[in-house]
Amino acid sequence: MIDKYIYIGLAIYLCSVYYEKTLLLFFRSILSFEIIPFNDQTEVPKLFTVIALTGLILLLTLYSLHLLKKFKLKLRLRIKYEEQFKIRKQTAEDFHDDLGNKLTRITILSEVLKSMIDENDTKKRTILKQISQNVDELFTCTKDILWSLNPKNDTLNQLLDHLEEFAIEMFEETEVQFKSEMNTNQMHAVLSLNLSRNMLMIFKEAIHNALKHAKANEVTFKTKLINNLVLISLRDNGIGFNTTHVKNGHGINNMYVRAKRIHADLAITSNCNGTQITLTLPFSSLKNL
């Protein structure tokens, strides 16, 4: 049993130990031993500390370089986006001014020429009428191109609002009742020019077909977000058509081509009770398309 110990420096201790050999006699002896400490009294912990600090500094340096690389990449992308924004905005403005002026001039010249032609010359008047119609159609197409070029219209919400306005304008002076059921509260995705343009043309064609061919009195435009999927549909209660026979007509084939181009699923169902066109896209991947 240890009676006491005395520290004499450098971790060497003298201990007084006694033990019982018999019930009557006690023996006491002095033992000396050395305890090797694992603390700052040796060089080993200091070495471990240096290694740990060096490793920590190295990790912090690598992490800082990684953050710097990400920052530079974001900065380059931002600069590129701002340059594209300026180019697209300037192009849209120039295109609007130049083409708009030319179309206006063609329209005015057509009207002047029309006033110079005899009213009984139906052939020439028919040609002038076709020219005026083509100018009007070209002007409408130009408006959509300019709308797509404008960077301010790059969100899904704005695209859907634009389609809704287009449909209202198309059906405004007809016997077709247009309904819109849109829920765009969570649809704030930024779209690429390619995606926005193709989605716009798909549903413009669908709206045009519903007005021109469906013989419907009710058309519904609906959008919803279900399980990360954006579903955009246009439904009419018209006479329907044979989807197999008409696939290459009414712009249907172009609609499928455009849907494939943006990696979307286009479903067209039609029967005697009407037609429904549904475009489905993953919401999370919209900005990458």
C-alpha positions as CSV (number, residue, x, y, z in Angstrom):
1,M,0.0,0.0,0.0
2,I,1.4,3.4,-1.0
3,D,2.0,5.6,2.1
4,K,3.2,8.7,0.3
5,Y,5.2,9.9,-2.7
6,I,7.6,12.7,-3.2
7,Y,8.1,14.6,-6.5
8,I,11.7,15.3,-7.1
9,G,11.5,16.7,-10.6
10,L,11.6,15.5,-14.2
11,A,8.7,13.1,-13.4
12,I,10.8,10.9,-11.1
13,Y,9.0,10.1,-7.9
14,L,10.1,8.5,-4.6
15,C,7.3,6.6,-2.9
16,S,7.2,5.2,0.5
17,V,5.4,1.8,0.4
18,Y,4.6,-0.5,3.2
19,Y,3.1,-3.9,3.1
20,E,1.9,-6.2,5.7
21,K,3.8,-9.5,5.9
22,T,2.4,-10.7,9.1
23,L,-0.3,-9.5,11.4
24,L,2.4,-8.1,13.7
25,L,5.2,-6.9,11.5
26,F,5.2,-4.1,8.9
27,F,7.9,-3.5,6.4
28,R,8.5,-0.2,4.8
29,S,10.6,0.3,1.6
30,I,11.4,3.1,-0.7
31,L,10.7,2.6,-4.4
32,S,11.7,5.0,-7.2
33,F,10.0,5.0,-10.6
34,E,9.5,7.3,-13.6
35,I,6.2,8.4,-15.1
36,I,6.4,9.5,-18.7
37,P,4.0,12.4,-19.0
38,F,1.9,13.1,-22.2
39,N,1.6,16.8,-21.9
40,D,3.6,19.9,-22.8
41,Q,6.6,18.5,-20.9
42,T,7.6,16.5,-24.0
43,E,8.1,17.3,-27.7
44,V,5.6,14.8,-29.0
45,P,2.5,16.8,-28.3
46,K,4.1,19.9,-29.7
47,L,4.8,18.0,-32.9
48,F,1.1,16.8,-33.1
49,T,0.0,20.4,-32.5
50,V,2.2,21.7,-35.3
51,I,0.9,19.1,-37.7
52,A,-2.8,19.7,-36.7
53,L,-2.4,23.5,-37.1
54,T,-0.6,23.0,-40.5
55,G,-3.4,20.7,-41.7
56,L,-6.0,23.2,-40.5
57,I,-4.3,26.1,-42.3
58,L,-4.1,23.9,-45.4
59,L,-7.8,23.1,-45.3
60,L,-8.7,26.7,-44.8
61,T,-6.5,27.7,-47.7
62,L,-8.1,25.1,-50.0
63,Y,-11.6,26.1,-48.9
64,S,-10.8,29.8,-49.5
65,L,-9.5,29.0,-53.0
66,H,-12.7,27.0,-53.7
67,L,-14.9,29.9,-52.6
68,L,-12.8,32.3,-54.7
69,K,-13.2,30.0,-57.7
70,K,-17.0,29.9,-57.2
71,F,-17.1,33.6,-56.8
72,K,-15.2,34.2,-60.0
73,L,-17.4,31.8,-61.9
74,K,-20.6,33.5,-60.6
75,L,-19.1,36.9,-61.5
76,R,-18.3,35.7,-65.1
77,L,-21.8,34.3,-65.5
78,R,-23.3,37.5,-64.2
79,I,-21.3,39.6,-66.5
80,K,-22.2,37.3,-69.4
81,Y,-25.9,37.5,-68.5
82,E,-25.8,41.3,-68.2
83,E,-24.1,41.5,-71.6
84,Q,-26.7,39.2,-73.1
85,F,-29.4,41.3,-71.4
86,K,-28.2,44.5,-73.0
87,I,-27.8,42.8,-76.5
88,R,-31.3,41.3,-76.4
89,K,-32.8,44.5,-75.2
90,Q,-31.1,46.6,-77.8
91,T,-31.9,44.1,-80.5
92,A,-35.6,44.1,-79.6
93,E,-35.7,47.9,-79.7
94,D,-33.9,48.1,-83.0
95,F,-36.0,45.3,-84.5
96,H,-39.2,47.0,-83.3
97,D,-38.2,50.4,-84.8
98,D,-36.9,49.2,-88.1
99,L,-39.5,46.5,-88.9
100,G,-42.3,48.4,-87.4
101,N,-41.6,51.4,-89.6
102,K,-41.4,49.2,-92.7
103,L,-44.6,47.4,-92.0
104,T,-46.4,50.6,-91.4
105,R,-45.1,52.0,-94.7
106,I,-46.2,48.9,-96.6
107,T,-49.7,49.2,-95.1
108,I,-49.9,52.9,-96.0
109,L,-48.7,52.2,-99.6
110,S,-51.2,49.4,-99.9
111,E,-54.1,51.7,-99.0
112,V,-52.8,54.4,-101.4
113,L,-52.6,51.8,-104.2
114,K,-56.1,50.5,-103.3
115,S,-57.5,54.0,-103.7
116,M,-56.0,54.2,-107.2
117,I,-57.5,51.0,-108.5
118,D,-60.9,50.8,-110.0
119,E,-63.5,49.2,-107.7
120,N,-64.5,46.8,-110.4
121,D,-60.9,45.4,-110.7
122,T,-61.5,42.6,-108.2
123,K,-58.3,40.8,-109.1
124,K,-56.0,43.6,-108.1
125,R,-58.1,44.4,-105.1
126,T,-57.8,40.7,-104.0
127,I,-54.0,40.9,-104.3
128,L,-53.9,44.1,-102.2
129,K,-56.1,42.5,-99.6
130,Q,-53.8,39.5,-99.4
131,I,-50.8,41.9,-99.0
132,S,-52.6,43.7,-96.1
133,Q,-53.5,40.4,-94.4
134,N,-49.8,39.2,-94.7
135,V,-48.6,42.4,-93.2
136,D,-51.0,42.1,-90.3
137,E,-49.9,38.5,-89.7
138,L,-46.2,39.5,-89.9
139,F,-46.8,42.3,-87.5
140,T,-48.4,39.8,-85.0
141,C,-45.5,37.4,-85.4
142,T,-43.1,40.3,-84.9
143,K,-44.8,41.2,-81.6
144,D,-44.2,37.7,-80.3
145,I,-40.5,37.7,-81.4
146,L,-40.0,41.1,-79.8
147,W,-41.8,39.9,-76.6
148,S,-39.5,36.8,-76.4
149,L,-36.3,38.9,-77.0
150,N,-37.1,41.3,-74.1
151,P,-35.2,39.9,-71.1
152,K,-37.9,41.3,-68.8
153,N,-40.2,38.6,-70.0
154,D,-38.1,35.6,-69.1
155,T,-40.2,34.2,-66.2
156,L,-42.8,31.5,-66.3
157,N,-45.4,33.8,-64.8
158,Q,-44.9,36.4,-67.5
159,L,-45.1,33.8,-70.2
160,L,-48.4,32.4,-68.9
161,D,-49.8,35.9,-68.5
162,H,-48.8,36.7,-72.1
163,L,-50.6,33.5,-73.3
164,E,-53.7,34.4,-71.4
165,E,-53.8,37.9,-72.8
166,F,-53.3,36.5,-76.3
167,A,-56.1,34.1,-75.9
168,I,-58.5,36.8,-74.5
169,E,-57.7,38.9,-77.5
170,M,-58.2,36.0,-79.9
171,F,-61.6,35.0,-78.5
172,E,-62.8,38.5,-77.6
173,E,-65.1,39.1,-80.5
174,T,-66.2,35.5,-81.1
175,E,-68.9,33.3,-79.7
176,V,-66.3,31.3,-77.8
177,Q,-66.3,31.7,-74.0
178,F,-62.7,31.7,-72.8
179,K,-61.9,30.7,-69.2
180,S,-58.5,30.8,-67.4
181,E,-57.7,28.7,-64.4
182,M,-54.1,29.7,-63.5
183,N,-52.3,29.2,-60.3
184,T,-48.9,30.9,-60.8
185,N,-48.1,31.8,-57.2
186,Q,-45.2,29.3,-57.0
187,M,-44.2,29.5,-60.7
188,H,-41.4,32.1,-60.5
189,A,-38.8,30.2,-62.6
190,V,-36.6,32.1,-65.0
191,L,-36.8,30.6,-68.5
192,S,-34.2,30.5,-71.2
193,L,-35.0,32.2,-74.5
194,N,-35.3,28.8,-76.2
195,L,-37.7,27.5,-73.7
196,S,-39.9,30.6,-73.5
197,R,-40.1,30.9,-77.3
198,N,-41.1,27.2,-77.9
199,M,-43.7,27.2,-75.2
200,L,-45.2,30.4,-76.5
201,M,-45.4,29.0,-80.1
202,I,-46.9,25.6,-78.9
203,F,-49.8,27.3,-77.2
204,K,-50.3,30.0,-79.8
205,E,-50.8,27.2,-82.3
206,A,-53.2,25.4,-79.9
207,I,-55.2,28.6,-79.4
208,H,-55.3,29.3,-83.1
209,N,-56.5,25.7,-83.8
210,A,-59.2,25.9,-81.2
211,L,-60.6,29.1,-82.7
212,K,-60.3,28.1,-86.4
213,H,-61.0,24.3,-86.5
214,A,-62.6,23.1,-83.2
215,K,-66.1,24.7,-83.7
216,A,-66.2,25.1,-79.9
217,N,-68.1,27.5,-77.7
218,E,-65.9,27.1,-74.6
219,V,-62.1,27.0,-74.3
220,T,-60.2,26.6,-70.9
221,F,-56.6,27.5,-70.3
222,K,-55.3,25.8,-67.1
223,T,-51.9,25.7,-65.3
224,K,-50.9,23.9,-62.2
225,L,-47.9,22.6,-60.3
226,I,-48.1,19.0,-59.1
227,N,-45.1,17.1,-57.5
228,N,-42.5,19.3,-59.1
229,L,-44.2,19.1,-62.5
230,V,-45.7,22.1,-64.4
231,L,-48.8,21.1,-66.3
232,I,-50.1,23.6,-68.9
233,S,-53.2,22.7,-70.8
234,L,-55.7,24.1,-73.3
235,R,-59.1,22.3,-73.6
236,D,-62.1,23.0,-75.9
237,N,-65.5,21.4,-76.2
238,G,-65.5,21.3,-80.0
239,I,-65.9,18.5,-82.5
240,G,-62.5,17.0,-82.0
241,F,-60.3,15.4,-84.7
242,N,-58.5,12.2,-85.5
243,T,-55.1,12.6,-83.9
244,T,-53.5,10.0,-86.2
245,H,-54.8,11.5,-89.5
246,V,-54.2,15.2,-88.6
247,K,-50.8,14.8,-86.9
248,N,-49.1,16.4,-89.9
249,G,-51.8,19.1,-90.2
250,H,-52.9,22.1,-88.2
251,G,-49.3,22.6,-87.0
252,I,-49.6,19.5,-84.8
253,N,-46.3,18.1,-86.0
254,N,-44.5,21.4,-85.3
255,M,-46.0,21.3,-81.8
256,Y,-44.4,17.9,-81.1
257,V,-41.1,19.0,-82.6
258,R,-41.0,22.1,-80.3
259,A,-42.0,20.0,-77.2
260,K,-39.1,17.6,-78.0
261,R,-36.8,20.5,-78.4
262,I,-37.3,21.6,-74.8
263,H,-37.5,18.1,-73.4
264,A,-41.2,18.4,-72.5
265,D,-44.0,15.9,-72.8
266,L,-46.8,16.9,-75.1
267,A,-50.1,14.9,-74.9
268,I,-52.9,15.6,-77.3
269,T,-56.2,13.8,-76.7
270,S,-59.3,14.4,-78.9
271,N,-62.7,13.0,-79.5
272,C,-66.2,14.1,-80.3
273,N,-66.5,15.9,-77.0
274,G,-63.5,18.1,-77.6
275,T,-59.7,18.3,-77.5
276,Q,-57.1,18.8,-74.8
277,I,-53.5,19.7,-75.2
278,T,-51.2,19.3,-72.2
279,L,-47.6,20.2,-71.9
280,T,-45.7,18.8,-68.9
281,L,-42.2,19.9,-67.7
282,P,-40.2,19.3,-64.6
283,F,-40.3,22.6,-62.7
284,S,-36.9,22.2,-61.1
285,S,-35.2,21.9,-64.5
286,L,-36.9,24.8,-66.3
287,K,-34.0,27.2,-65.9
288,N,-31.6,24.7,-67.4
289,L,-33.5,24.1,-70.6
